[in-house]
Amino acid sequence: MTGWPRPPSRPPSRARGPCGPPPPPPPPSAAYPGGPQDGADLLTSQSLIRQHFPYLSPDTQAVLHVRRAGWLSAQQLGMYLLEEARGHGVRLLSGQVVGVETAGGAVQGVQVRQKDGALRFIQAPVFVNAAGPMQKEVAALLGLELPVFAELHRKMSFSEHLGVVPREAPMLIWLDEVELPWSPQERALLAEDASTRWLLERLPSGVHGRPDGHGESTTLIVLYNYHTEPLTPTFPIPPEPHYADVALRGFSVMLPGLRQYFDKAPRPWIDGGYYLKTQENRPLIGPLPVKGAYLVGALSGFGVMAACAAGELLAAHLTGAALPSYAPAFLLSRYQDPVYQQRLRGWGDTGQL
């Protein structure tokens, strides 16, 4: 189980870190108030775990507590960046890119289908593929095949009005496989139908969640990706009839107090999206084989955290600025390197949630 400390009752800023003013000093460690603020704490003592995280399962054997961490509003960050871009003369045009025109191996412009269905050609010598889960399809417009795949990740939120999870709790991540807690009667019913029998099996690790909101908020967010097979992104996201129950029960393995909601759970809100990933879960940032075409993507489950740094690195490629020493690690061309290919064959779990 890993945890990211939650700042105490402080509304999210519109800009932090590389995207705005420097952040204020981090709060003291949630486990050790007044103690060091950097680093991490590995707790293996049952008494210490119960003292600092009494809401965790009594079966918890170890806790890795990361002190200097937290979260921000992705929506507010996006709006801040858009406002800043507009302030520098950027115009936002809504539409669907349906074609990229090239001549002599170089980008000439893009064909955009506007909301009214009309096609518009926009002349441009530079084209950046930042299409998120649709990056593979957009790359195909240039005749390129990207080594990426998509995973569907849903999340559930509900009103945790019983206060099982303290509002100051960090993000909580369970790193063991999960066997969902069912009553004997429920197990018998699930076993009768082949379509539900899988709910009795051990499910993957990685169920996680955290409190959300400030003040009087009681919202708890729970995320559990137990279907990890690659798929083609489709919109709207297809429904998953069992998701809310599986997510709640999976999280309750770490937080047994949540089992009070099994019979009388508040109505959940379910949404989600797609993670676009490379085999080794490392982003793609830099030029494409077509002159004037660039790529920034495959940011997987760390997109909000890495977005500003990824944009800065892409801007260096675009402007010809000096590149950092790590820039080659994110190039598409790394897959042409036999040494790198050999390393890929030897890598195991990427640690992705």
C-alpha positions as a LaTeX table, in Angstrom:
\begin{tabular}{lrrr}
\hline
Residue & $x$ (\AA) & $y$ (\AA) & $z$ (\AA) \\
\hline
Met1 & 0.00 & 0.00 & 0.00 \\
Thr2 & 1.35 & 3.39 & $-0.90$ \\
Gly3 & 0.06 & 6.77 & 0.18 \\
Trp4 & 0.36 & 10.34 & $-0.98$ \\
Pro5 & $-0.23$ & 12.87 & 1.83 \\
Arg6 & $-3.15$ & 15.17 & 1.37 \\
Pro7 & $-2.63$ & 18.90 & 2.04 \\
Pro8 & $-4.82$ & 19.92 & 4.99 \\
Ser9 & $-8.01$ & 21.74 & 3.95 \\
Arg10 & $-6.40$ & 23.91 & 1.30 \\
Pro11 & $-8.31$ & 24.62 & $-1.91$ \\
Pro12 & $-6.45$ & 23.66 & $-5.10$ \\
Ser13 & $-4.49$ & 26.43 & $-6.76$ \\
Arg14 & $-4.97$ & 27.16 & $-10.44$ \\
Ala15 & $-1.27$ & 26.74 & $-11.02$ \\
Arg16 & 1.51 & 24.94 & $-9.23$ \\
Gly17 & 5.05 & 23.81 & $-9.86$ \\
Pro18 & 6.27 & 24.11 & $-13.48$ \\
Cys19 & 2.93 & 25.51 & $-14.67$ \\
Gly20 & 2.77 & 28.53 & $-12.39$ \\
Pro21 & 4.09 & 30.18 & $-9.25$ \\
Pro22 & 6.29 & 28.03 & $-7.00$ \\
Pro23 & 4.23 & 25.92 & $-4.59$ \\
Pro24 & 4.18 & 26.71 & $-0.88$ \\
Pro25 & 6.24 & 24.52 & 1.44 \\
Pro26 & 4.67 & 21.07 & 1.75 \\
Pro27 & 2.77 & 20.22 & 4.93 \\
Pro28 & 4.46 & 18.07 & 7.56 \\
Ser29 & 4.33 & 14.32 & 7.13 \\
Ala30 & 0.85 & 12.99 & 7.87 \\
Ala31 & 2.43 & 10.10 & 9.76 \\
Tyr32 & 4.93 & 12.22 & 11.66 \\
Pro33 & 3.62 & 15.79 & 12.13 \\
Gly34 & 6.42 & 18.25 & 12.55 \\
Gly35 & 8.97 & 15.77 & 11.21 \\
Pro36 & 10.93 & 15.76 & 7.93 \\
Gln37 & 8.90 & 16.65 & 4.88 \\
Asp38 & 10.87 & 14.87 & 2.16 \\
Gly39 & 11.42 & 11.18 & 1.58 \\
Ala40 & 9.21 & 8.23 & 2.43 \\
Asp41 & 8.38 & 6.13 & 5.46 \\
Leu42 & 8.29 & 2.32 & 5.35 \\
Leu43 & 6.19 & 1.10 & 8.26 \\
Thr44 & 6.38 & $-2.62$ & 9.05 \\
Ser45 & 5.37 & $-2.42$ & 12.71 \\
Gln46 & 1.75 & $-3.42$ & 13.28 \\
Ser47 & 1.45 & $-0.99$ & 16.18 \\
Leu48 & 2.78 & 1.93 & 14.10 \\
Ile49 & 0.45 & 1.08 & 11.24 \\
Arg50 & $-2.54$ & 0.96 & 13.57 \\
Gln51 & $-1.45$ & 4.21 & 15.27 \\
His52 & $-1.12$ & 6.26 & 12.09 \\
Phe53 & $-3.54$ & 4.46 & 9.74 \\
Pro54 & $-6.18$ & 2.86 & 12.01 \\
Tyr55 & $-8.70$ & 2.60 & 9.18 \\
Leu56 & $-6.58$ & 0.11 & 7.22 \\
Ser57 & $-7.20$ & $-3.62$ & 7.33 \\
Pro58 & $-5.66$ & $-5.29$ & 10.40 \\
Asp59 & $-4.05$ & $-7.70$ & 7.90 \\
Thr60 & $-1.87$ & $-4.88$ & 6.52 \\
Gln61 & 1.76 & $-5.97$ & 6.84 \\
Ala62 & 3.57 & $-2.91$ & 5.48 \\
Val63 & 2.83 & 0.68 & 4.53 \\
Leu64 & 4.95 & 2.86 & 2.26 \\
His65 & 4.08 & 6.46 & 3.05 \\
Val66 & 5.32 & 9.07 & 0.59 \\
Arg67 & 5.59 & 12.41 & 2.38 \\
Arg68 & 5.92 & 15.13 & $-0.25$ \\
Ala69 & 3.13 & 14.43 & $-2.69$ \\
Gly70 & $-0.50$ & 15.25 & $-3.29$ \\
Trp71 & $-2.89$ & 16.07 & $-6.11$ \\
Leu72 & $-4.29$ & 18.93 & $-8.10$ \\
Ser73 & $-7.34$ & 19.60 & $-10.26$ \\
Ala74 & $-6.66$ & 18.50 & $-13.82$ \\
Gln75 & $-9.60$ & 20.61 & $-15.02$ \\
Gln76 & $-8.29$ & 23.77 & $-13.37$ \\
Leu77 & $-4.79$ & 23.09 & $-14.67$ \\
Gly78 & $-6.14$ & 22.67 & $-18.21$ \\
Met79 & $-8.15$ & 25.87 & $-18.05$ \\
Tyr80 & $-5.18$ & 27.79 & $-16.69$ \\
Leu81 & $-2.95$ & 26.59 & $-19.53$ \\
Leu82 & $-5.64$ & 27.42 & $-22.10$ \\
Glu83 & $-6.08$ & 30.92 & $-20.69$ \\
Glu84 & $-2.33$ & 31.48 & $-20.73$ \\
Ala85 & $-2.09$ & 30.24 & $-24.32$ \\
Arg86 & $-4.91$ & 32.54 & $-25.43$ \\
Gly87 & $-3.11$ & 35.40 & $-23.74$ \\
His88 & $-0.19$ & 34.71 & $-26.06$ \\
Gly89 & $-2.33$ & 34.76 & $-29.20$ \\
Val90 & $-3.35$ & 31.12 & $-29.49$ \\
Arg91 & $-6.75$ & 30.45 & $-31.08$ \\
Leu92 & $-8.76$ & 27.33 & $-30.29$ \\
Leu93 & $-10.59$ & 25.80 & $-33.26$ \\
Ser94 & $-13.00$ & 22.95 & $-32.61$ \\
Gly95 & $-13.22$ & 20.16 & $-35.12$ \\
Gln96 & $-11.98$ & 16.71 & $-36.10$ \\
Val97 & $-8.70$ & 16.22 & $-37.92$ \\
Val98 & $-9.53$ & 13.89 & $-40.82$ \\
Gly99 & $-6.39$ & 14.27 & $-42.91$ \\
Val100 & $-2.80$ & 15.49 & $-42.83$ \\
Glu101 & $-1.45$ & 16.67 & $-46.18$ \\
Thr102 & 2.22 & 16.21 & $-47.01$ \\
Ala103 & 4.45 & 17.02 & $-49.96$ \\
Gly104 & 8.05 & 15.95 & $-50.43$ \\
Gly105 & 7.96 & 14.12 & $-47.10$ \\
Ala106 & 6.96 & 17.24 & $-45.15$ \\
Val107 & 3.73 & 18.41 & $-43.52$ \\
Gln108 & 1.76 & 21.02 & $-45.49$ \\
Gly109 & $-1.41$ & 21.30 & $-43.42$ \\
Val110 & $-4.44$ & 19.50 & $-42.02$ \\
Gln111 & $-8.00$ & 18.83 & $-43.11$ \\
Val112 & $-10.48$ & 19.54 & $-40.34$ \\
Arg113 & $-14.15$ & 18.60 & $-40.27$ \\
Gln114 & $-15.96$ & 21.39 & $-38.44$ \\
Lys115 & $-19.03$ & 21.01 & $-36.24$ \\
Asp116 & $-21.33$ & 21.85 & $-39.15$ \\
Gly117 & $-19.76$ & 19.08 & $-41.24$ \\
Ala118 & $-17.85$ & 21.39 & $-43.54$ \\
Leu119 & $-14.22$ & 20.59 & $-44.36$ \\
Arg120 & $-11.57$ & 23.21 & $-43.81$ \\
Phe121 & $-7.91$ & 23.08 & $-44.83$ \\
Ile122 & $-5.51$ & 24.73 & $-42.41$ \\
Gln123 & $-2.09$ & 25.37 & $-43.86$ \\
Ala124 & 0.66 & 24.62 & $-41.35$ \\
Pro125 & 4.25 & 23.41 & $-41.60$ \\
Val126 & 4.07 & 21.79 & $-38.16$ \\
Phe127 & 1.58 & 19.19 & $-36.90$ \\
Val128 & 1.60 & 17.83 & $-33.34$ \\
Asn129 & $-0.19$ & 14.57 & $-32.64$ \\
Ala130 & $-1.44$ & 15.03 & $-29.08$ \\
Ala131 & $-4.66$ & 13.09 & $-29.60$ \\
Gly132 & $-4.57$ & 11.12 & $-26.36$ \\
Pro133 & $-6.34$ & 7.77 & $-26.74$ \\
Met134 & $-6.82$ & 8.43 & $-30.46$ \\
Gln135 & $-3.12$ & 8.93 & $-31.19$ \\
Lys136 & $-2.78$ & 5.64 & $-33.03$ \\
Glu137 & $-5.59$ & 6.57 & $-35.40$ \\
Val138 & $-4.22$ & 10.08 & $-35.96$ \\
Ala139 & $-0.73$ & 8.69 & $-36.66$ \\
Ala140 & $-2.29$ & 6.47 & $-39.33$ \\
Leu141 & $-3.25$ & 9.67 & $-41.21$ \\
Leu142 & 0.51 & 10.08 & $-41.75$ \\
Gly143 & 0.94 & 6.44 & $-42.69$ \\
Leu144 & 2.64 & 5.67 & $-39.36$ \\
Glu145 & 2.09 & 2.80 & $-36.94$ \\
Leu146 & 2.65 & 3.67 & $-33.29$ \\
Pro147 & 3.73 & 0.96 & $-30.80$ \\
Val148 & 0.98 & 1.85 & $-28.34$ \\
Phe149 & $-2.15$ & 0.28 & $-26.94$ \\
Ala150 & $-5.13$ & 1.51 & $-24.91$ \\
Glu151 & $-6.55$ & 0.34 & $-21.60$ \\
Leu152 & $-9.94$ & 1.37 & $-20.25$ \\
His153 & $-9.78$ & 2.80 & $-16.72$ \\
Arg154 & $-12.99$ & 3.61 & $-14.91$ \\
Lys155 & $-13.50$ & 5.38 & $-11.62$ \\
Met156 & $-16.36$ & 5.56 & $-9.16$ \\
Ser157 & $-17.26$ & 8.22 & $-6.63$ \\
Phe158 & $-19.95$ & 8.27 & $-3.98$ \\
Ser159 & $-20.95$ & 10.07 & $-0.80$ \\
Glu160 & $-18.99$ & 8.37 & 1.98 \\
His161 & $-21.21$ & 9.90 & 4.65 \\
Leu162 & $-20.26$ & 7.43 & 7.41 \\
Gly163 & $-16.73$ & 8.86 & 7.59 \\
Val164 & $-14.93$ & 5.54 & 7.28 \\
Val165 & $-12.09$ & 7.21 & 5.38 \\
Pro166 & $-10.85$ & 10.35 & 7.18 \\
Arg167 & $-10.94$ & 13.48 & 5.04 \\
Glu168 & $-7.23$ & 14.03 & 5.67 \\
Ala169 & $-6.37$ & 10.52 & 4.45 \\
Pro170 & $-3.85$ & 10.25 & 1.62 \\
Met171 & $-4.41$ & 8.44 & $-1.63$ \\
Leu172 & $-4.44$ & 4.76 & $-0.69$ \\
Ile173 & $-3.23$ & 2.03 & $-3.04$ \\
Trp174 & $-3.47$ & $-1.70$ & $-2.31$ \\
Leu175 & $-0.61$ & $-3.66$ & $-3.85$ \\
Asp176 & $-1.92$ & $-7.18$ & $-3.29$ \\
Glu177 & $-4.32$ & $-9.16$ & $-5.40$ \\
Val178 & $-7.91$ & $-8.98$ & $-4.22$ \\
Glu179 & $-10.52$ & $-11.60$ & $-3.45$ \\
Leu180 & $-13.85$ & $-9.81$ & $-3.23$ \\
Pro181 & $-15.74$ & $-10.29$ & 0.05 \\
Trp182 & $-19.06$ & $-12.01$ & $-0.68$ \\
Ser183 & $-21.46$ & $-13.69$ & 1.69 \\
Pro184 & $-21.93$ & $-17.46$ & 1.28 \\
Gln185 & $-25.32$ & $-16.84$ & $-0.33$ \\
Glu186 & $-23.85$ & $-14.33$ & $-2.78$ \\
Arg187 & $-21.03$ & $-16.70$ & $-3.69$ \\
Ala188 & $-23.49$ & $-19.46$ & $-4.44$ \\
Leu189 & $-25.54$ & $-17.19$ & $-6.71$ \\
Leu190 & $-22.49$ & $-15.88$ & $-8.56$ \\
Ala191 & $-21.19$ & $-19.41$ & $-9.09$ \\
Glu192 & $-24.40$ & $-20.47$ & $-10.84$ \\
Asp193 & $-23.89$ & $-18.20$ & $-13.86$ \\
Ala194 & $-20.85$ & $-18.38$ & $-16.15$ \\
Ser195 & $-21.09$ & $-14.63$ & $-16.79$ \\
Thr196 & $-20.58$ & $-13.81$ & $-13.08$ \\
Arg197 & $-18.31$ & $-16.66$ & $-11.99$ \\
Trp198 & $-15.22$ & $-14.50$ & $-12.60$ \\
Leu199 & $-16.27$ & $-12.32$ & $-9.65$ \\
Leu200 & $-15.24$ & $-15.18$ & $-7.36$ \\
Glu201 & $-11.69$ & $-15.31$ & $-8.72$ \\
Arg202 & $-8.66$ & $-13.39$ & $-7.43$ \\
Leu203 & $-8.52$ & $-10.01$ & $-9.13$ \\
Pro204 & $-5.44$ & $-7.88$ & $-9.92$ \\
Ser205 & $-3.71$ & $-5.56$ & $-7.47$ \\
Gly206 & $-3.95$ & $-1.79$ & $-7.67$ \\
Val207 & $-7.37$ & $-0.82$ & $-6.32$ \\
His208 & $-6.94$ & 2.73 & $-5.03$ \\
Gly209 & $-8.85$ & 5.79 & $-3.94$ \\
Arg210 & $-8.89$ & 8.99 & $-1.93$ \\
Pro211 & $-11.22$ & 11.60 & $-0.42$ \\
Asp212 & $-12.19$ & 14.38 & $-2.82$ \\
Gly213 & $-13.35$ & 17.91 & $-2.21$ \\
His214 & $-13.03$ & 20.36 & 0.65 \\
Gly215 & $-15.12$ & 21.71 & 3.47 \\
Glu216 & $-18.26$ & 19.63 & 3.97 \\
Ser217 & $-17.56$ & 17.30 & 1.06 \\
Thr218 & $-18.03$ & 13.57 & 1.76 \\
Thr219 & $-17.02$ & 12.35 & $-1.69$ \\
Leu220 & $-14.78$ & 9.31 & $-1.95$ \\
Ile221 & $-13.19$ & 8.35 & $-5.27$ \\
Val222 & $-12.40$ & 4.69 & $-5.96$ \\
Leu223 & $-10.50$ & 3.44 & $-9.01$ \\
Tyr224 & $-10.01$ & $-0.20$ & $-9.93$ \\
Asn225 & $-8.79$ & $-1.45$ & $-13.28$ \\
Tyr226 & $-9.34$ & $-5.19$ & $-13.14$ \\
His227 & $-9.71$ & $-5.61$ & $-16.93$ \\
Thr228 & $-6.25$ & $-4.91$ & $-18.36$ \\
Glu229 & $-6.59$ & $-6.29$ & $-21.87$ \\
Pro230 & $-5.71$ & $-3.86$ & $-24.71$ \\
Leu231 & $-8.68$ & $-2.55$ & $-26.66$ \\
Thr232 & $-9.72$ & $-0.01$ & $-29.26$ \\
Pro233 & $-11.05$ & 3.23 & $-27.68$ \\
Thr234 & $-14.74$ & 3.82 & $-28.29$ \\
Phe235 & $-16.95$ & 6.69 & $-27.18$ \\
Pro236 & $-19.11$ & 6.87 & $-25.20$ \\
Ile237 & $-17.34$ & 4.46 & $-22.87$ \\
Pro238 & $-19.19$ & 1.12 & $-22.80$ \\
Pro239 & $-21.05$ & 0.37 & $-19.56$ \\
Glu240 & $-19.73$ & $-2.09$ & $-16.97$ \\
Pro241 & $-22.72$ & $-3.32$ & $-14.93$ \\
His242 & $-20.66$ & $-4.69$ & $-12.03$ \\
Tyr243 & $-18.11$ & $-1.90$ & $-11.73$ \\
Ala244 & $-19.47$ & 0.02 & $-8.72$ \\
Asp245 & $-19.89$ & $-3.14$ & $-6.66$ \\
Val246 & $-16.49$ & $-4.55$ & $-7.63$ \\
Ala247 & $-14.71$ & $-1.25$ & $-6.93$ \\
Leu248 & $-16.38$ & $-0.82$ & $-3.53$ \\
Arg249 & $-15.77$ & $-4.40$ & $-2.46$ \\
Gly250 & $-12.22$ & $-4.34$ & $-3.76$ \\
Phe251 & $-11.42$ & $-1.16$ & $-1.83$ \\
Ser252 & $-13.04$ & $-2.64$ & 1.28 \\
Val253 & $-10.31$ & $-5.29$ & 1.41 \\
Met254 & $-7.97$ & $-2.45$ & 2.40 \\
Leu255 & $-10.63$ & $-0.46$ & 4.28 \\
Pro256 & $-12.98$ & $-2.94$ & 6.00 \\
Gly257 & $-15.17$ & $-0.15$ & 7.36 \\
Leu258 & $-16.54$ & 0.39 & 3.85 \\
Arg259 & $-18.38$ & $-2.93$ & 4.13 \\
Gln260 & $-21.10$ & $-1.00$ & 5.95 \\
Tyr261 & $-22.14$ & 0.24 & 2.50 \\
Phe262 & $-22.61$ & $-3.19$ & 0.91 \\
Asp263 & $-26.35$ & $-3.33$ & 1.56 \\
Lys264 & $-27.09$ & 0.41 & 1.52 \\
Ala265 & $-24.56$ & 2.01 & $-0.79$ \\
Pro266 & $-25.29$ & 5.59 & $-1.91$ \\
Arg267 & $-25.85$ & 6.04 & $-5.62$ \\
Pro268 & $-22.44$ & 6.03 & $-7.33$ \\
Trp269 & $-21.18$ & 8.23 & $-10.15$ \\
Ile270 & $-19.10$ & 6.30 & $-12.69$ \\
Asp271 & $-16.92$ & 7.71 & $-15.46$ \\
Gly272 & $-13.46$ & 7.07 & $-16.80$ \\
Gly273 & $-11.23$ & 7.14 & $-19.84$ \\
Tyr274 & $-8.38$ & 5.43 & $-21.62$ \\
Tyr275 & $-4.71$ & 5.10 & $-20.81$ \\
Leu276 & $-2.53$ & 5.02 & $-23.90$ \\
Lys277 & 0.64 & 3.10 & $-23.17$ \\
Thr278 & 3.84 & 1.81 & $-24.71$ \\
Gln279 & 5.11 & $-1.66$ & $-23.84$ \\
Glu280 & 7.50 & $-0.31$ & $-21.21$ \\
Asn281 & 5.08 & 2.41 & $-20.09$ \\
Arg282 & 7.40 & 5.22 & $-21.20$ \\
Pro283 & 5.99 & 8.27 & $-23.09$ \\
Leu284 & 6.58 & 9.19 & $-26.73$ \\
Ile285 & 7.81 & 12.79 & $-27.12$ \\
Gly286 & 9.59 & 14.21 & $-30.15$ \\
Pro287 & 9.71 & 14.28 & $-33.95$ \\
Leu288 & 8.09 & 11.72 & $-36.24$ \\
Pro289 & 9.62 & 10.38 & $-39.47$ \\
Val290 & 7.60 & 12.91 & $-41.49$ \\
Lys291 & 9.25 & 16.35 & $-41.47$ \\
Gly292 & 7.23 & 18.84 & $-39.43$ \\
Ala293 & 5.27 & 16.12 & $-37.61$ \\
Tyr294 & 5.70 & 15.64 & $-33.87$ \\
Leu295 & 4.23 & 13.46 & $-31.15$ \\
Val296 & 3.53 & 13.85 & $-27.45$ \\
Gly297 & 1.61 & 11.05 & $-25.84$ \\
Ala298 & 1.48 & 7.59 & $-24.30$ \\
Leu299 & 1.39 & 9.36 & $-20.94$ \\
Ser300 & $-0.48$ & 6.42 & $-19.46$ \\
Gly301 & $-1.64$ & 6.99 & $-15.88$ \\
Phe302 & 0.71 & 9.86 & $-15.14$ \\
Gly303 & $-0.54$ & 12.37 & $-17.71$ \\
Val304 & $-1.46$ & 15.17 & $-15.32$ \\
Met305 & 1.81 & 14.82 & $-13.43$ \\
Ala306 & 3.97 & 14.70 & $-16.56$ \\
Ala307 & 2.01 & 17.02 & $-18.88$ \\
Cys308 & 3.89 & 20.26 & $-18.25$ \\
Ala309 & 7.34 & 18.65 & $-18.46$ \\
Ala310 & 6.28 & 16.74 & $-21.59$ \\
Gly311 & 5.08 & 19.96 & $-23.21$ \\
Glu312 & 8.33 & 21.71 & $-22.33$ \\
Leu313 & 10.36 & 18.90 & $-23.88$ \\
Leu314 & 8.23 & 18.94 & $-27.03$ \\
Ala315 & 8.64 & 22.73 & $-27.28$ \\
Ala316 & 12.41 & 22.28 & $-27.20$ \\
His317 & 12.15 & 19.87 & $-30.14$ \\
Leu318 & 9.90 & 22.30 & $-32.03$ \\
Thr319 & 12.05 & 25.38 & $-31.50$ \\
Gly320 & 15.45 & 23.79 & $-31.86$ \\
Ala321 & 16.38 & 24.61 & $-28.28$ \\
Ala322 & 18.97 & 22.59 & $-26.37$ \\
Leu323 & 17.57 & 19.20 & $-25.43$ \\
Pro324 & 18.05 & 17.64 & $-21.98$ \\
Ser325 & 20.17 & 14.52 & $-21.68$ \\
Tyr326 & 17.10 & 12.34 & $-21.19$ \\
Ala327 & 15.35 & 13.42 & $-24.41$ \\
Pro328 & 16.41 & 10.32 & $-26.43$ \\
Ala329 & 14.63 & 8.09 & $-23.89$ \\
Phe330 & 11.26 & 9.33 & $-25.19$ \\
Leu331 & 11.86 & 9.27 & $-28.95$ \\
Leu332 & 9.87 & 6.97 & $-31.21$ \\
Ser333 & 13.16 & 6.03 & $-32.87$ \\
Arg334 & 14.27 & 4.17 & $-29.72$ \\
Tyr335 & 12.40 & 1.14 & $-31.00$ \\
Gln336 & 14.83 & 0.93 & $-33.93$ \\
Asp337 & 17.73 & 0.38 & $-31.54$ \\
Pro338 & 18.59 & $-3.37$ & $-31.24$ \\
Val339 & 20.08 & $-2.82$ & $-27.77$ \\
Tyr340 & 16.87 & $-1.18$ & $-26.59$ \\
Gln341 & 14.80 & $-3.98$ & $-28.09$ \\
Gln342 & 16.86 & $-6.48$ & $-26.12$ \\
Arg343 & 16.22 & $-4.52$ & $-22.93$ \\
Leu344 & 12.49 & $-4.53$ & $-23.63$ \\
Arg345 & 12.45 & $-8.31$ & $-23.81$ \\
Gly346 & 13.98 & $-8.48$ & $-20.36$ \\
Trp347 & 11.71 & $-5.98$ & $-18.60$ \\
Gly348 & 8.87 & $-7.20$ & $-16.46$ \\
Asp349 & 6.12 & $-5.37$ & $-14.56$ \\
Thr350 & 6.10 & $-1.62$ & $-15.29$ \\
Gly351 & 4.34 & $-0.80$ & $-12.04$ \\
Gln352 & 1.34 & 0.75 & $-13.80$ \\
Leu353 & $-1.92$ & 1.05 & $-11.88$ \\
\hline
\end{tabular}
